[in-house]
Structure formats: C-alpha cells, structure tokens
Amino acid sequence: MPASNKTLANQQKKKNKEAGIGDADGRLPSRVKKDEVMLKCTICSQEIRETAKNVEAQQHASAKHPKATYQECFPAAKN
C-alpha cells in the first residue's frame, strides 16, 4: 500500500530537519504561513484582519463611524 501524503510530508520534514534545512519543525520557509495581523478600531475596539487593501476596515470606518476618518479608526494600518 502506498504511503499517504501526510506520511510523505512528515518524512520530508524529518529529512529537512536532519539536514538543517528550514525551521525547527523541518518546514521550508516558503511553506510557513505568516501570522494574521489584526487591526483594532480605536473607537469601538472591533478587530478586523489586515489585508493588502484593507477594504473591510475602510468599510467599517465609513459605515460605523462616519464622523471619524479611516486613519482615526485604524492608526496602525499600513495603507
């Protein structure tokens, strides 16, 4: 019976770990996901996930807080 994909991946991670490639678990850097960055609204404290264009955060600012600007709601946002 052939090995499953999970078994093959674990074997590859073990080989990488023994060879000193990748992180402590043997995962290659291109396979490691980045942690999600959450933006917190300074007015209502709602957390919204940061994305490339932050469309959800902009919609939140305009819909929930029309008197405040986007930058006032999310000062930590990159754009």
The 8 nearest C-alpha neighbors of each residue, nearest first, counted from 0:
[[1, 2, 3, 6, 4, 7, 5, 10],
 [2, 0, 3, 4, 7, 6, 5, 8],
 [1, 3, 6, 7, 0, 4, 5, 8],
 [4, 2, 6, 5, 7, 1, 8, 0],
 [3, 5, 7, 6, 8, 2, 9, 1],
 [6, 4, 8, 3, 7, 9, 2, 10],
 [7, 5, 9, 3, 4, 8, 2, 10],
 [6, 8, 4, 10, 9, 5, 11, 3],
 [9, 7, 11, 5, 10, 6, 4, 12],
 [8, 10, 12, 6, 11, 7, 13, 5],
 [9, 11, 13, 7, 8, 12, 6, 14],
 [12, 10, 14, 8, 13, 9, 15, 7],
 [13, 11, 25, 15, 9, 14, 10, 26],
 [12, 14, 16, 10, 11, 15, 9, 17],
 [15, 13, 11, 17, 12, 16, 18, 10],
 [16, 14, 20, 12, 25, 18, 13, 17],
 [15, 17, 25, 13, 19, 18, 14, 20],
 [18, 16, 14, 19, 15, 13, 20, 25],
 [19, 17, 15, 16, 20, 14, 13, 25],
 [20, 18, 16, 17, 15, 21, 25, 22],
 [19, 21, 15, 18, 16, 25, 22, 27],
 [22, 20, 27, 25, 26, 28, 19, 15],
 [21, 23, 25, 24, 26, 27, 20, 28],
 [22, 24, 25, 21, 16, 26, 19, 20],
 [25, 23, 22, 26, 16, 12, 21, 13],
 [26, 24, 16, 12, 15, 21, 22, 23],
 [27, 25, 21, 24, 22, 12, 28, 30],
 [26, 28, 21, 30, 29, 25, 31, 22],
 [29, 27, 31, 30, 21, 26, 22, 32],
 [28, 30, 27, 31, 32, 26, 21, 33],
 [31, 29, 27, 28, 32, 26, 21, 33],
 [32, 30, 28, 29, 33, 27, 26, 22],
 [33, 31, 30, 34, 29, 28, 35, 26],
 [34, 32, 35, 31, 36, 30, 28, 29],
 [33, 35, 36, 32, 31, 37, 48, 49],
 [34, 36, 37, 33, 48, 49, 32, 50],
 [37, 35, 49, 48, 34, 38, 50, 47],
 [36, 38, 48, 47, 49, 46, 35, 39],
 [39, 37, 47, 46, 49, 48, 40, 73],
 [40, 38, 46, 44, 45, 41, 47, 37],
 [39, 41, 44, 72, 45, 73, 42, 43],
 [42, 40, 72, 44, 43, 39, 73, 71],
 [41, 43, 40, 44, 72, 64, 45, 71],
 [42, 44, 45, 40, 41, 39, 72, 63],
 [45, 43, 40, 41, 39, 42, 46, 72],
 [46, 44, 40, 43, 39, 47, 41, 38],
 [45, 47, 39, 38, 37, 44, 40, 48],
 [48, 46, 38, 37, 56, 49, 39, 45],
 [49, 47, 37, 38, 36, 50, 46, 35],
 [48, 50, 36, 37, 53, 38, 47, 51],
 [51, 49, 53, 52, 48, 54, 36, 55],
 [50, 52, 53, 49, 78, 54, 77, 48],
 [51, 53, 54, 50, 78, 49, 55, 57],
 [54, 52, 50, 56, 55, 49, 51, 57],
 [53, 55, 57, 56, 52, 58, 50, 51],
 [56, 54, 58, 57, 53, 59, 47, 48],
 [55, 57, 59, 53, 58, 54, 60, 47],
 [58, 56, 54, 60, 59, 55, 69, 61],
 [59, 57, 55, 61, 56, 60, 62, 54],
 [60, 58, 56, 62, 57, 61, 63, 55],
 [59, 61, 57, 64, 69, 58, 63, 62],
 [60, 62, 65, 58, 59, 64, 63, 57],
 [63, 61, 59, 60, 64, 58, 65, 57],
 [62, 64, 59, 60, 61, 65, 58, 43],
 [63, 65, 60, 67, 66, 61, 62, 59],
 [66, 64, 61, 67, 62, 63, 60, 68],
 [67, 65, 64, 68, 61, 60, 63, 62],
 [68, 66, 64, 65, 71, 69, 72, 60],
 [69, 67, 71, 70, 72, 66, 60, 65],
 [68, 70, 72, 71, 60, 57, 73, 67],
 [69, 71, 74, 73, 68, 72, 76, 75],
 [72, 70, 68, 69, 73, 74, 67, 41],
 [71, 73, 40, 69, 41, 70, 42, 74],
 [72, 74, 70, 40, 75, 76, 71, 69],
 [75, 73, 70, 76, 71, 72, 69, 41],
 [76, 74, 73, 77, 38, 70, 39, 78],
 [77, 75, 74, 73, 78, 38, 70, 49],
 [78, 76, 75, 74, 51, 53, 49, 52],
 [77, 76, 52, 53, 51, 70, 75, 74]]
